[in-house]
């Protein structure tokens, strides 16, 4: 098995060369935010979708736009508003009076990278249409079904501080996002760099496409081959089961958990850990890889109880206790 792992590691190092080019190109525009950009790359390699939560002005939209330019893919930014209709997203049938036939007009969802800006501002039918496309990777218009192009990825943003005029995403729908990222403010040094780079009336930083969709699809194939030991698999399963049955692991947090993580958490922890290993040039997964992306996979899948809310205990607090308690192999 050691020989296989060595061969996989060599392939990973060869195929992950584009990661450095991608980092460099994105860094021309985005200052700092290493966490956000790294998780975006994890999402792309894992064929998963990402929900970004943060106050306005933290470069969420700019980061997604810059990433799409560097990957040479079709990109659509959709501003979600209360009057948006499902047809505005997926498309509709148009009647031609001359021929008497209906033709399909495809919507902006037919792209590679979708930025769903302020996703929680659209009504439930629109959110449902988008999340169906995310899950099934296909769209039905009239009586015709269309497969979406590969790669297909949705990055949705939402503002945590302004709730007026919003339609919060139900937990069942949020569960379809592989990762939920909480974007924070830059530090003082990064803020100074932002000032120097962006405090101009005319900002036009050209971004060159340095990666092709074929590079991404090939990287995904190698990511699937990355070795994960049985003990690491058991570690992942223990983490997820501990959010459902904490008593089995001598965790005194049962009263704070309304619902534990779904089986999607197990799947995404595994795939995400492999993608994280790929980004760091390794052909095998370590427990630290699991811990690194664990909070982003689990924070929106562990639903806390009213008792936890009353005591101001968040899902992050509960998940951190799980990671602290479960024995690392």
Secondary structure as UniProt FT lines:
FT   HELIX           2..15
FT   HELIX           17..27
FT   TURN            28..29
FT   HELIX           34..46
FT   STRAND          50..53
FT   TURN            56..57
FT   HELIX           60..71
FT   STRAND          75..79
FT   TURN            82..83
FT   HELIX           86..90
FT   STRAND          91..96
FT   TURN            97..100
FT   STRAND          101..106
FT   TURN            108..109
FT   STRAND          113..117
FT   HELIX           119..121
FT   HELIX           124..136
FT   STRAND          138..141
FT   TURN            142..143
FT   STRAND          144..147
FT   STRAND          153..158
FT   TURN            164..165
FT   HELIX           171..174
FT   TURN            175..176
FT   STRAND          179..182
FT   HELIX           188..198
FT   HELIX           213..225
FT   HELIX           230..244
FT   HELIX           246..249
FT   TURN            252..253
FT   HELIX           254..256
FT   STRAND          257..259
FT   HELIX           263..279
FT   TURN            280..281
FT   HELIX           287..298
FT   TURN            299..301
FT   STRAND          303..304
FT   HELIX           306..310
FT   TURN            311..312
FT   HELIX           315..325
//
